[in-house]
């Protein structure tokens, strides 16, 4: 799948779960539970022990999923992830060298930004989608809507504070997709043998996105 197709797919899925877990097995179990709920895109963060191995396994074992690398802080890590099959790269901040490398490999890159100045800097540097993080710290959906007003051409994914209770509000504010962390990728539920709870929440997010998209 080329870069343009990956970006389109992220928008179609509409939810980008952020996988953080204390073990690689828990990360795999989270990925399986989320996929079972109908969400076909995942961001495996570099904070997961053996994260690159998790991505490698998911790319091989779950080819129907769009797998990205998250919390990527430098181009060296980005390159390793890309060589293991990562289809997009996500960073909590803007690192120009990482953006440059992703463009060189024609891989979609999502850089983190918060203020209007940071958003514009990331966009002008070649970032495909801006990860607005932490979105909740600046007022949530209202802040996202404020950013989109002067910057309608910039695609934004709010992350940090997105939940089932405000997901629709973020979409209506102009979110390209929703970056969802622990509200969906709940490691505690996995460790307690409640994978079905994660799947149920994934289905709820998927339903919210589909209902919103059906209005267009």
C-alpha positions as CSV (number, residue, x, y, z in Angstrom):
1,X,0.0,0.0,0.0
2,X,1.5,3.3,-1.0
3,X,1.6,6.5,1.1
4,X,-1.5,8.0,-0.4
5,X,-3.5,4.8,0.1
6,X,-2.3,4.6,3.7
7,X,-3.5,8.1,4.4
8,X,-6.8,7.4,2.8
9,X,-7.1,4.2,4.8
10,X,-6.5,6.0,8.1
11,X,-9.3,8.5,7.3
12,X,-11.6,5.6,6.3
13,X,-11.0,3.7,9.5
14,X,-11.4,6.9,11.5
15,X,-9.9,5.5,14.8
16,X,-6.2,5.2,15.5
17,X,-5.7,3.1,18.7
18,X,-2.4,3.9,20.5
19,X,-1.0,0.7,21.9
20,X,0.9,1.0,25.1
21,X,1.6,-2.2,27.1
22,X,4.1,-3.6,29.6
23,X,4.8,-6.7,27.6
24,X,4.9,-7.6,23.9
25,X,2.3,-10.4,24.6
26,X,-0.1,-7.9,26.1
27,X,0.4,-5.6,23.1
28,X,-0.4,-8.5,20.8
29,X,-3.5,-9.4,22.8
30,X,-4.7,-5.7,22.7
31,X,-4.2,-5.6,18.9
32,X,-6.2,-8.8,18.5
33,X,-9.0,-7.6,20.7
34,X,-9.2,-4.2,19.0
35,X,-9.1,-5.8,15.5
36,X,-11.9,-8.1,16.6
37,X,-14.0,-5.0,17.2
38,X,-13.7,-3.9,13.6
39,X,-10.9,-1.3,13.9
40,X,-8.3,-2.1,11.2
41,X,-5.5,0.4,12.1
42,X,-3.1,0.3,15.0
43,X,-0.2,2.4,16.3
44,X,2.4,0.4,18.2
45,X,4.4,2.7,20.4
46,X,8.1,2.4,20.9
47,X,7.4,2.3,24.7
48,X,6.2,-1.3,24.4
49,X,9.0,-3.8,25.2
50,X,10.1,-5.4,21.9
51,X,7.9,-3.0,20.0
52,X,9.6,-3.6,16.7
53,X,9.1,-7.3,17.1
54,X,5.4,-6.7,17.8
55,X,5.1,-4.7,14.6
56,X,6.9,-7.5,12.7
57,X,4.5,-10.1,14.0
58,X,1.4,-8.0,13.3
59,X,2.5,-7.2,9.7
60,X,3.0,-10.9,9.1
61,X,0.1,-12.4,11.1
62,X,-2.5,-9.7,10.6
63,X,-2.0,-8.4,7.0
64,X,-5.5,-7.0,7.0
65,X,-4.4,-4.4,9.6
66,X,-2.7,-1.1,8.9
67,X,0.3,-1.1,11.3
68,X,2.2,2.0,12.3
69,X,5.0,2.9,14.6
70,X,4.3,5.3,17.4
71,X,6.4,7.5,19.8
72,X,9.1,7.6,17.2
73,X,11.6,10.3,18.3
74,X,14.4,10.0,15.7
75,X,15.1,9.0,12.1
76,X,17.1,5.9,13.1
77,X,14.1,4.4,14.9
78,X,11.8,5.4,12.0
79,X,14.0,3.6,9.5
80,X,14.1,0.4,11.6
81,X,10.3,0.4,11.9
82,X,9.8,1.0,8.2
83,X,12.2,-1.8,7.3
84,X,10.1,-4.1,9.5
85,X,6.9,-3.2,7.7
86,X,5.5,-0.1,9.5
87,X,3.2,1.6,7.1
88,X,3.2,5.0,8.9
89,X,5.3,6.7,11.5
90,X,3.9,8.8,14.4
91,X,5.8,11.1,16.7
92,X,4.6,13.1,19.7
93,X,6.5,16.1,18.4
94,X,8.1,17.5,15.3
95,X,11.5,16.0,14.4
96,X,12.6,17.4,11.0
97,X,15.1,14.6,10.3
98,X,12.3,12.0,10.9
99,X,10.0,13.7,8.6
100,X,12.7,13.9,5.9
101,X,13.5,10.2,6.2
102,X,9.8,9.2,5.9
103,X,9.4,11.4,2.8
104,X,12.5,9.8,1.3
105,X,10.9,6.3,1.9
106,X,7.5,7.6,0.8
107,X,6.0,6.5,4.1
108,X,3.2,8.5,5.8
109,X,4.3,10.5,8.7
110,X,2.3,12.0,11.6
111,X,4.1,14.6,13.7
112,X,2.9,15.9,17.0
113,X,2.1,19.6,17.5
114,X,-0.1,21.7,19.7
115,X,0.0,25.4,19.1
116,X,-0.9,27.0,15.7
117,X,2.7,27.9,15.1
118,X,3.8,24.2,15.8
119,X,1.0,22.9,13.5
120,X,2.0,25.1,10.6
121,X,5.7,24.3,11.2
122,X,5.0,20.6,11.1
123,X,2.8,20.9,8.0
124,X,5.3,23.0,6.1
125,X,8.0,20.5,7.0
126,X,6.1,17.8,5.1
127,X,4.1,16.1,7.8
128,X,1.1,14.4,6.2
129,X,-1.2,14.6,9.3
130,X,-0.7,16.6,12.4
131,X,-1.2,14.7,15.7
132,X,-2.7,17.3,18.1
133,X,-1.3,16.2,21.4
134,X,-2.3,16.5,24.2
135,X,-5.6,17.7,22.8
136,X,-7.4,17.7,26.1
137,X,-4.9,20.0,27.7
138,X,-5.9,22.8,25.3
139,X,-9.7,22.5,25.5
140,X,-10.5,19.3,23.6
141,X,-12.8,19.5,20.6
142,X,-13.4,23.2,20.9
143,X,-9.6,23.8,20.5
144,X,-9.5,21.5,17.5
145,X,-12.3,23.4,15.9
146,X,-10.4,26.6,16.5
147,X,-7.3,25.2,14.7
148,X,-9.3,24.0,11.8
149,X,-11.0,27.4,11.2
150,X,-7.9,29.1,9.8
151,X,-6.2,25.8,8.6
152,X,-8.9,23.8,6.8
153,X,-6.3,22.3,4.5
154,X,-4.4,20.7,7.4
155,X,-5.5,17.3,8.5
156,X,-5.6,16.9,12.3
157,X,-5.8,13.8,14.6
158,X,-6.6,14.7,18.2
159,X,-4.9,12.4,20.7
160,X,-4.9,12.6,24.5
161,X,-8.3,12.8,26.2
162,X,-10.3,11.3,23.4
163,X,-13.1,9.0,24.8
164,X,-16.4,7.5,23.8
165,X,-18.2,10.5,25.4
166,X,-16.5,13.1,23.2
167,X,-15.5,11.1,20.1
168,X,-18.4,12.5,18.1
169,X,-17.7,16.0,19.2
170,X,-14.1,15.7,18.0
171,X,-15.3,14.4,14.6
172,X,-17.7,17.3,14.2
173,X,-14.9,19.7,15.1
174,X,-13.0,18.4,12.0
175,X,-10.8,15.5,13.2
176,X,-9.4,13.5,10.3
177,X,-9.4,10.5,12.7
178,X,-9.4,9.9,16.4
179,X,-6.2,9.0,18.3
180,X,-7.4,6.9,21.2
181,X,-5.2,5.6,24.0
182,X,-6.1,3.9,27.3
183,X,-9.9,4.4,26.8
184,X,-9.7,1.8,24.1
185,X,-6.3,0.1,24.4
186,X,-6.9,-1.0,28.0
187,X,-4.1,-3.2,29.1
188,X,-5.6,-3.8,32.5
189,X,-8.6,-5.4,30.9
190,X,-6.3,-7.7,28.9
191,X,-4.3,-8.7,32.0
192,X,-7.6,-9.5,33.9
193,X,-8.8,-11.7,31.1
194,X,-11.4,-9.3,29.8
195,X,-10.4,-9.0,26.2
196,X,-14.0,-9.0,25.3
197,X,-14.4,-5.6,27.0
198,X,-11.8,-4.1,24.7
199,X,-13.5,-5.6,21.7
200,X,-16.8,-4.1,22.9
201,X,-15.3,-0.6,23.2
202,X,-13.7,-0.9,19.8
203,X,-17.1,-1.7,18.3
204,X,-18.6,1.4,20.0
205,X,-15.9,3.6,18.5
206,X,-16.3,2.0,15.1
207,X,-20.1,2.6,15.3
208,X,-19.6,6.3,16.2
209,X,-17.3,6.8,13.2
210,X,-19.6,4.9,10.8
211,X,-22.6,6.9,12.0
212,X,-20.7,10.2,11.6
213,X,-19.4,9.3,8.2
214,X,-22.9,8.2,7.0
215,X,-24.0,11.8,7.3
216,X,-21.9,12.8,4.3
